[in-house]
């Protein structure tokens, strides 16, 4: 999911146009996006494991989406149309470790670090 998200963001930054509008549109739909990628796995695991918090998993993904949106908006404040793609590309990819910890431990505080 994180790789797909990163690729979508990179393509949008490279394409140009109104990147901020794209960011808002993409992250407004992030709950559906994360459900599409995480939903089947979370449901399968939850059916076998009592300690998996499915609501927490999707909430952790949405929290990640909120942080990613904020970072991209902040980045566009210093970018020009010519430098946006390279600045986005230079961003450190999101860590799956924090998201996985939040999903399995049910703690959003761990994911926000």
N, C-alpha and C positions, 0 to 999 in steps of 0.2 A: 504494500500500500504506500509506504513512504517513498519507494523508488518511483512508482507511478506518479505520485504527487510531485516529486522533484522534477520529473521529466515534463509534466504538464506546465509547471512554473517556468522551466527553462525555455520551452517552446513559446510560451506566451511572451516572455521577456525578449526573445529573439525576434518574434514576429513584429514587435513594435505596436503601434496603435495606442489605445488607451489602456495601459497596463493596470492602472489602479482600478478601472472599471472591471477588468477581467478578474483581478484579485478579489474584489468584493463579490462578484458573481460566483466565483469558484468556492470561496470560503463560506458564503451564505448557504451553499448546498453541501457543506462538508459533512454534515450529519448523515446525509444519504450516501455520500461517497464512502465514508468510513463503514457504514452499515453494509454496503455492497461488498467490501473487501473483508471486513472482520466478522460480520454476522454469521456466516455459515460455520466458521471455525469456532467462534465463541459458543454458538449453540451446541456444536458437537462436543466440545470439551465440557460444557456445563452439564450436559446430559450424563456425564460420567464422573464428574468431580463436583463435590458440594462446595468447595472453597473458591470457585471462580465467580466473580461478581459481574454478570453480564451487563448490568446497567453501568457499573463502574468502568467497564472496558470501553463502552461507547462514549461515556463522559470523558474518559482519559483521552480518547481520540479527538473529541471535540475541543478539549482543552489544548491539545497540541495544535489543532487547526487555528484556534484563536491566537496562540503565540506566533505561529507561522505568519498569519495575516499581519499582525502588528509589526513583525520584523520586516516583512516585504514593504509595507507602507513606509516604515522608517527609512528603508534603503532607497526608496524612490525619491525621498527628499534630498538625497545627495547625488543621485544619478542624473545623467543626461540621456536622451534617447540613444545616443551613440555608445554610452558606457553601461547601460542598464543590464544587458545580457551578461557581460563579463563580471559585473558586480554580483549578480545573482548566482552565476556559475561559481564564483569564488567563495560564496557562503559555505560554511561548514554544513554538510548534510545532516539532517535530523538524526538523532540517536534513537534507534529502535529499543535499546536497553531500557530507557526511562519509560517508554510506552508499555513494554512488556511487563516491567515491574509493577506498574500501576494496574495493569489488567489482572495479574495474578495475585497481587497483594491487596487489591481493592483500595489502594490509597492514592488519591489524586495528588497529595502533597509530594509524593515521590516523583511523579511525572513532571511536576512544575519546576524542578530544580534545573 
